[in-house]
Amino acid sequence: MPAARRFPRVQARAELPGNRHAAVRHDLRPARRLQRVADRNGIVVLYPQAVAAPASPRGCWDWWGYGDPPYATRTGRQMGGGEGDSRADHGRDDGIAHGVGIMCMVLTDNRLRFGERLMVSFHRTLRLPEDGRTYPLPPGFGLLPVLAGPETGEGAPSFLVPLYRREALWIGFSAAPWKPNAVKVVAGGINAVSGLPDDSAGLGDPQNYLVCPDQPWLDGCNIGDGTIRQFVAMPLGQGYGLGAGSEAGEQGGLDIIAYEPLPGHFPEAPPPGPSGPMRLSSFVAEEPRPMEMTLGVGGRMRQKIYPDRFGLSIWDISRASRAHLRLVDARDWHALTGAAAPASPIDAESYTRAGLPWFEIYDEGEGTVAPTAAKPPRTVGERDREYNDGKTAKTNGSVDVNVRQITVIGRDKASQPD
């Protein structure tokens, strides 16, 4: 391992071609490629050291529980041993001191998987008009691309996500009903639930985090009474970010911090059942450019932040895992990564005129978490007016959503995989 501080992402190589002795005589090119990627990204790779036996003829990891029923959990002998090896390799759990703990994190198919059960995804969507109305949930237009980036200064992994100026996004959470996770979302240094600056790894009371499930998605910053202001990407350094004018100052990026429950509160084994968010996915032209973006807020929509029905005391903040997403201008995506930039999004008026669906969750009996901040965040439109001597800048026009276009989703259906 390199001497530099590393976030201990662990990948267990399922099997080598034969046991540890035979491996030196076989083609190890796939393992070598994996190790090169691991060395560049600070990933600890654990290789099987099992001796071939009738139950494991190729010296494979004991995934199937040879005499160890909790094999797939961190209490299993191999998982526990792997965690011990990882800690020993690092000398100490460096991440906890920086709010970046030891829950494993993996980027797979443009989604971030935290630990064993939580999947976080980032979705393109319509930008809502900023016209004083409260809108239903807009659809999803597919996943935003996510690529691994360099570590942050605190040793946390970072990822790159392309967004056009004034493009909106929503965050999806796919989690296990039988063992939930707590999640903090910090956009540009501002906690999206409380509305306050937040640079800590801890959880707060009043509640400043989501519990997944029940929370299937988050489209923006909580403004109370079951409504949010939609996340909208804007250039960093022009005063549009959520932190502009606060003690935190304007910052770029988006931080997702996930927490496991303390042992003993939930079962270790999953019963059969579904998990995660589902919102329709579908598609298209836009303007100027900086490299790094921040998140401001725009139009208003109906979306509750569900209260934590388990209580603050059950969450294990010592095992927090943080991912930092660096938001970059989509027009620079090809130059930065070599990959094609995503198409720019359709506007809400065209979408609605085509008769396509909007969404609502049927959750009338549910409470909602109030923001802690004394006043709501300044919106992109308000900042535009400051730049334009009080005149309203060109923006999305108001949209009349016919009630027949609104698909009502039951809470059980909002927990389907995305």
C-alpha positions as CSV (number, residue, x, y, z in Angstrom):
1,M,0.0,0.0,0.0
2,P,1.2,3.5,-0.6
3,A,2.1,5.5,2.5
4,A,-0.4,8.2,1.8
5,R,-3.6,8.2,3.8
6,R,-6.2,6.0,2.0
7,F,-9.9,5.4,2.4
8,P,-10.1,1.6,3.0
9,R,-12.4,0.5,0.1
10,V,-12.0,-3.3,0.1
11,Q,-12.6,-5.6,-2.8
12,A,-12.5,-9.4,-2.2
13,R,-11.3,-11.1,-5.3
14,A,-13.8,-14.0,-5.7
15,E,-11.2,-16.6,-6.8
16,L,-7.9,-17.0,-8.5
17,P,-7.4,-19.7,-11.1
18,G,-6.6,-22.4,-8.5
19,N,-5.5,-22.0,-4.9
20,R,-2.6,-19.8,-3.8
21,H,0.0,-22.4,-4.7
22,A,-1.4,-23.1,-8.2
23,A,-2.0,-19.5,-8.9
24,V,1.6,-18.7,-9.8
25,R,1.4,-21.2,-12.7
26,H,-1.9,-19.7,-14.2
27,D,-2.8,-16.7,-16.2
28,L,-3.1,-13.8,-13.7
29,R,-3.7,-11.0,-16.2
30,P,-7.2,-10.2,-14.8
31,A,-5.9,-10.0,-11.3
32,R,-2.9,-7.8,-12.4
33,R,-5.3,-5.4,-14.1
34,L,-7.4,-5.2,-11.0
35,Q,-4.4,-4.6,-8.9
36,R,-3.2,-1.7,-11.1
37,V,-6.6,0.0,-10.7
38,A,-6.5,-0.7,-7.0
39,D,-3.0,0.9,-6.6
40,R,-4.1,4.0,-8.4
41,N,-7.3,4.4,-6.3
42,G,-6.3,3.3,-2.9
43,I,-8.4,0.1,-2.9
44,V,-7.3,-2.8,-0.7
45,V,-7.7,-6.1,-2.6
46,L,-8.0,-9.2,-0.5
47,Y,-7.1,-12.4,-2.4
48,P,-8.3,-15.8,-1.3
49,Q,-5.7,-17.8,0.7
50,A,-7.9,-20.9,1.1
51,V,-6.4,-24.3,0.4
52,A,-8.3,-26.4,-2.2
53,A,-10.8,-28.7,-0.6
54,P,-13.8,-30.7,-1.8
55,A,-16.2,-27.9,-0.8
56,S,-13.9,-25.3,-2.5
57,P,-11.9,-27.0,-5.2
58,R,-10.4,-23.7,-6.5
59,G,-9.3,-22.2,-3.2
60,C,-12.2,-19.6,-3.3
61,W,-13.5,-17.3,-0.6
62,D,-16.0,-19.0,1.7
63,W,-19.0,-17.0,0.3
64,W,-21.4,-19.9,0.7
65,G,-21.0,-20.4,4.4
66,Y,-18.9,-23.5,4.8
67,G,-19.6,-24.0,8.5
68,D,-20.1,-20.2,9.1
69,P,-23.8,-19.2,8.8
70,P,-23.3,-15.4,9.0
71,Y,-20.8,-15.6,6.1
72,A,-22.3,-12.6,4.2
73,T,-22.3,-10.2,7.1
74,R,-19.5,-8.3,8.9
75,T,-19.8,-10.8,11.8
76,G,-18.7,-13.7,9.5
77,R,-15.2,-15.0,10.0
78,Q,-13.9,-14.0,6.6
79,M,-15.5,-10.6,6.6
80,G,-14.3,-9.9,10.1
81,G,-10.8,-11.1,9.2
82,G,-10.8,-9.0,6.1
83,E,-11.8,-5.9,8.1
84,G,-9.0,-6.7,10.6
85,D,-6.5,-6.9,7.8
86,S,-7.6,-3.6,6.4
87,R,-7.3,-1.9,9.7
88,A,-3.9,-3.4,10.4
89,D,-2.7,-2.2,6.9
90,H,-3.8,1.3,7.7
91,G,-2.3,1.3,11.2
92,R,-5.3,3.1,12.6
93,D,-8.8,4.0,11.3
94,D,-7.7,7.2,9.7
95,G,-11.1,8.0,8.3
96,I,-13.0,8.4,11.6
97,A,-11.0,11.4,12.6
98,H,-12.1,13.1,9.4
99,G,-15.7,11.9,9.4
100,V,-14.9,9.2,6.8
101,G,-15.2,5.8,8.3
102,I,-14.9,2.2,7.3
103,M,-18.2,1.3,5.6
104,C,-17.1,-0.1,2.2
105,M,-18.0,2.0,-0.8
106,V,-18.1,0.9,-4.5
107,L,-18.9,2.7,-7.7
108,T,-20.9,0.4,-10.0
109,D,-23.0,1.3,-13.1
110,N,-23.0,5.0,-12.2
111,R,-24.3,4.3,-8.7
112,L,-22.6,4.5,-5.3
113,R,-23.0,1.5,-3.1
114,F,-22.4,2.1,0.6
115,G,-21.8,-1.0,2.7
116,E,-24.0,-4.0,2.0
117,R,-27.4,-2.5,1.3
118,L,-27.5,1.2,0.4
119,M,-27.4,2.3,-3.2
120,V,-27.3,6.1,-4.1
121,S,-28.0,7.3,-7.7
122,F,-28.1,10.7,-9.4
123,H,-30.9,11.3,-11.9
124,R,-31.5,13.9,-14.6
125,T,-34.9,15.6,-14.4
126,L,-37.0,18.6,-15.5
127,R,-36.2,21.9,-14.0
128,L,-39.3,23.3,-12.3
129,P,-40.4,26.9,-13.0
130,E,-39.6,29.3,-10.2
131,D,-43.0,30.9,-10.2
132,G,-44.4,30.6,-6.7
133,R,-46.3,27.4,-7.4
134,T,-45.8,24.1,-5.7
135,Y,-45.3,21.3,-8.3
136,P,-45.7,17.5,-8.1
137,L,-42.6,15.3,-8.5
138,P,-41.1,15.6,-12.0
139,P,-39.9,12.4,-13.8
140,G,-36.4,11.0,-14.1
141,F,-34.6,11.0,-17.4
142,G,-32.0,8.4,-16.6
143,L,-28.9,8.3,-14.5
144,L,-26.2,10.9,-14.6
145,P,-22.8,9.5,-15.4
146,V,-20.5,9.2,-12.4
147,L,-16.7,8.6,-12.7
148,A,-14.1,8.1,-9.9
149,G,-12.0,11.2,-9.2
150,P,-9.0,12.0,-6.9
151,E,-9.3,11.7,-3.1
152,T,-10.3,14.8,-1.2
153,G,-7.8,16.4,1.2
154,E,-9.3,14.4,4.0
155,G,-8.7,11.1,2.3
156,A,-12.4,10.6,1.2
157,P,-13.1,9.3,-2.3
158,S,-14.4,11.8,-4.8
159,F,-16.4,11.4,-8.0
160,L,-17.1,13.5,-11.1
161,V,-20.7,14.2,-12.3
162,P,-21.5,16.4,-15.3
163,L,-24.3,19.0,-15.2
164,Y,-25.4,21.7,-17.5
165,R,-25.8,25.2,-16.2
166,R,-29.4,25.5,-14.8
167,E,-29.9,21.7,-15.0
168,A,-31.8,20.0,-12.1
169,L,-31.1,16.6,-10.6
170,W,-32.6,14.3,-8.0
171,I,-30.9,11.8,-5.7
172,G,-32.3,8.3,-5.4
173,F,-31.9,6.0,-2.4
174,S,-32.3,2.2,-2.7
175,A,-32.1,0.7,0.8
176,A,-33.1,-2.4,2.7
177,P,-36.4,-2.2,4.6
178,W,-35.1,-4.8,7.1
179,K,-32.0,-2.8,8.0
180,P,-32.1,0.9,7.2
181,N,-29.3,3.5,6.8
182,A,-29.1,7.1,7.9
183,V,-27.9,9.5,5.1
184,K,-26.8,13.1,5.3
185,V,-26.8,15.2,2.1
186,V,-24.7,18.3,2.2
187,A,-24.9,20.5,-1.0
188,G,-22.2,23.2,-1.2
189,G,-21.5,23.0,2.5
190,I,-25.2,23.3,3.4
191,N,-27.2,20.5,5.0
192,A,-30.2,19.8,2.7
193,V,-32.5,18.8,5.5
194,S,-31.7,21.5,8.2
195,G,-30.7,24.3,5.8
196,L,-27.6,25.1,8.0
197,P,-23.9,24.9,7.3
198,D,-22.6,21.4,8.1
199,D,-19.0,20.2,8.0
200,S,-19.3,17.5,10.7
201,A,-19.5,13.8,10.4
202,G,-22.2,13.5,13.2
203,L,-26.0,13.4,13.1
204,G,-28.1,16.2,14.6
205,D,-31.1,16.7,16.8
206,P,-33.3,18.3,15.5
207,Q,-33.0,15.8,12.7
208,N,-30.6,16.8,9.9
209,Y,-30.5,13.6,8.0
210,L,-32.7,11.1,6.0
211,V,-33.6,7.6,6.9
212,C,-33.5,5.2,4.0
213,P,-36.0,3.7,3.8
214,D,-38.5,5.5,4.3
215,Q,-36.9,8.2,2.1
216,P,-36.8,7.0,-1.5
217,W,-35.4,10.2,-3.1
218,L,-34.4,13.8,-2.5
219,D,-34.9,16.5,-5.1
220,G,-33.7,19.6,-3.2
221,C,-33.4,21.6,0.0
222,N,-36.0,21.3,2.6
223,I,-38.1,24.4,3.2
224,G,-40.7,22.9,5.5
225,D,-44.4,22.0,5.3
226,G,-43.7,19.0,3.1
227,T,-42.0,21.1,0.4
228,I,-38.5,21.4,-1.0
229,R,-36.7,23.8,-3.4
230,Q,-35.3,21.9,-6.3
231,F,-31.5,21.4,-6.7
232,V,-30.2,23.4,-9.7
233,A,-26.6,23.5,-11.0
234,M,-25.0,26.9,-11.4
235,P,-21.4,28.1,-11.9
236,L,-19.4,28.2,-8.7
237,G,-18.2,31.6,-7.6
238,Q,-21.1,33.7,-8.9
239,G,-23.1,33.7,-5.7
240,Y,-25.8,31.1,-6.7
241,G,-24.7,28.3,-4.4
242,L,-26.6,27.4,-1.2
243,G,-23.7,28.6,1.0
244,A,-23.4,32.0,-0.6
245,G,-23.9,34.7,2.0
246,S,-23.7,32.2,4.9
247,E,-20.8,31.6,7.3
248,A,-19.9,28.6,5.3
249,G,-19.4,30.6,2.1
250,E,-20.1,29.4,-1.4
251,Q,-18.7,26.0,-2.1
252,G,-18.9,23.5,-4.9
253,G,-19.8,19.8,-4.8
254,L,-22.2,17.5,-3.1
255,D,-21.4,15.2,-0.1
256,I,-23.3,12.0,0.7
257,I,-22.5,10.6,4.1
258,A,-24.0,7.2,5.0
259,Y,-24.3,5.6,8.5
260,E,-25.0,2.1,9.6
261,P,-27.3,1.3,12.6
262,L,-25.6,0.1,15.8
263,P,-25.7,-3.7,16.2
264,G,-28.7,-5.3,17.8
265,H,-31.4,-3.0,16.5
266,F,-32.2,-4.8,13.2
267,P,-31.9,-8.3,11.8
268,E,-28.6,-9.3,10.0
269,A,-30.4,-11.5,7.4
270,P,-32.7,-10.1,4.8
271,P,-36.3,-11.4,4.4
272,P,-37.6,-11.5,0.9
273,G,-38.8,-8.1,-0.3
274,P,-38.2,-5.0,-2.6
275,S,-36.0,-1.9,-2.1
276,G,-35.2,1.6,-3.5
277,P,-36.7,4.4,-5.6
278,M,-38.6,4.2,-8.9
279,R,-39.5,7.2,-11.1
280,L,-40.0,7.2,-14.8
281,S,-36.9,7.6,-16.9
282,S,-36.6,9.1,-20.6
283,F,-34.3,12.5,-22.5
284,V,-32.4,17.0,-24.9
285,A,-29.9,22.0,-25.7
286,E,-28.2,24.7,-23.5
287,E,-25.6,27.7,-22.9
288,P,-22.0,29.1,-21.5
289,R,-19.5,27.5,-19.1
290,P,-17.2,27.2,-16.0
291,M,-15.5,24.0,-15.1
292,E,-16.9,23.5,-11.6
293,M,-20.5,23.8,-10.6
294,T,-22.4,24.3,-7.3
295,L,-26.0,23.6,-6.4
296,G,-28.5,26.4,-5.9
297,V,-32.2,26.0,-5.5
298,G,-35.1,26.8,-7.8
299,G,-38.7,25.8,-8.2
300,R,-40.8,24.3,-5.4
301,M,-42.3,20.9,-5.2
302,R,-44.2,18.7,-2.8
303,Q,-41.8,16.3,-1.1
304,K,-41.7,15.3,2.6
305,I,-38.6,14.6,4.6
306,Y,-39.7,11.7,6.7
307,P,-39.0,11.8,10.5
308,D,-36.6,9.2,11.9
309,R,-39.0,6.6,13.5
310,F,-36.0,4.8,15.1
311,G,-34.3,7.6,17.0
312,L,-30.9,9.2,16.8
313,S,-29.3,6.8,19.3
314,I,-29.4,3.8,17.0
315,W,-27.0,5.2,14.4
316,D,-23.3,4.3,14.5
317,I,-21.5,7.5,13.6
318,S,-18.1,5.9,14.0
319,R,-18.7,4.0,10.8
320,A,-19.8,6.9,8.6
321,S,-18.8,6.7,5.0
322,R,-18.5,10.0,2.9
323,A,-18.4,10.4,-0.9
324,H,-17.7,13.8,-2.4
325,L,-19.2,14.5,-5.8
326,R,-17.4,17.2,-7.8
327,L,-20.0,18.8,-10.2
328,V,-18.5,19.8,-13.5
329,D,-19.9,21.6,-16.5
330,A,-21.3,19.0,-18.9
331,R,-19.8,20.8,-21.9
332,D,-16.3,20.1,-20.5
333,W,-17.1,16.5,-19.8
334,H,-15.6,15.1,-23.0
335,A,-12.3,17.2,-22.6
336,L,-12.1,16.1,-19.0
337,T,-12.9,12.4,-19.3
338,G,-12.9,11.4,-23.0
339,A,-16.5,10.3,-22.7
340,A,-19.4,11.8,-24.6
341,A,-21.3,14.5,-22.7
342,P,-24.9,13.7,-21.9
343,A,-27.6,15.4,-23.9
344,S,-29.0,18.6,-22.4
345,P,-32.4,18.2,-20.8
346,I,-35.9,18.9,-22.1
347,D,-37.8,21.8,-20.5
348,A,-40.9,21.3,-18.2
349,E,-43.3,23.1,-20.6
350,S,-42.5,20.8,-23.6
351,Y,-42.6,17.7,-21.4
352,T,-46.0,18.6,-20.0
353,R,-47.4,19.7,-23.3
354,A,-46.6,16.2,-24.6
355,G,-49.0,14.7,-22.0
356,L,-46.2,12.9,-20.1
357,P,-46.6,12.0,-16.4
358,W,-45.7,13.8,-13.2
359,F,-45.7,11.9,-9.8
360,E,-46.8,12.1,-6.2
361,I,-46.4,9.8,-3.3
362,Y,-49.5,9.0,-1.3
363,D,-48.2,9.8,2.2
364,E,-51.0,11.9,3.7
365,G,-50.5,10.3,7.2
366,E,-46.8,10.9,7.3
367,G,-45.1,13.8,9.2
368,T,-42.3,15.8,7.8
369,V,-39.0,17.2,9.2
370,A,-38.9,21.0,9.6
371,P,-35.7,22.8,8.5
372,T,-33.6,24.3,11.3
373,A,-32.4,27.4,9.3
374,A,-34.2,30.6,10.2
375,K,-35.0,31.5,6.6
376,P,-35.2,29.6,3.3
377,P,-32.3,29.7,0.9
378,R,-32.1,32.4,-1.7
379,T,-33.1,30.9,-5.1
380,V,-31.5,31.1,-8.5
381,G,-34.2,33.4,-9.7
382,E,-33.7,35.8,-6.8
383,R,-30.0,35.9,-7.6
384,D,-30.8,36.5,-11.3
385,R,-32.9,39.5,-10.4
386,E,-30.0,40.9,-8.3
387,Y,-27.8,40.6,-11.4
388,N,-30.5,42.2,-13.7
389,D,-31.5,45.2,-11.6
390,G,-34.7,43.7,-10.4
391,K,-35.8,42.4,-13.8
392,T,-36.8,38.8,-14.0
393,A,-34.2,36.8,-16.0
394,K,-35.2,34.4,-18.8
395,T,-36.3,31.2,-17.1
396,N,-38.7,28.3,-17.5
397,G,-42.3,29.5,-17.9
398,S,-45.1,28.4,-15.6
399,V,-46.6,25.0,-16.3
400,D,-50.2,23.9,-15.9
401,V,-50.0,20.2,-14.9
402,N,-53.4,18.5,-15.6
403,V,-54.4,16.4,-12.6
404,R,-54.8,13.5,-15.0
405,Q,-51.1,13.7,-15.8
406,I,-50.2,13.1,-12.1
407,T,-49.5,9.4,-11.2
408,V,-50.0,8.7,-7.5
409,I,-47.5,6.2,-6.2
410,G,-48.1,4.3,-3.0
411,R,-45.4,4.2,-0.4
412,D,-44.8,0.5,-1.2
413,K,-44.3,1.4,-4.9
414,A,-41.8,4.2,-4.1
415,S,-39.6,1.4,-2.7
416,Q,-38.9,-0.4,-6.0
417,P,-35.3,-0.6,-7.4
418,D,-34.4,2.3,-9.8
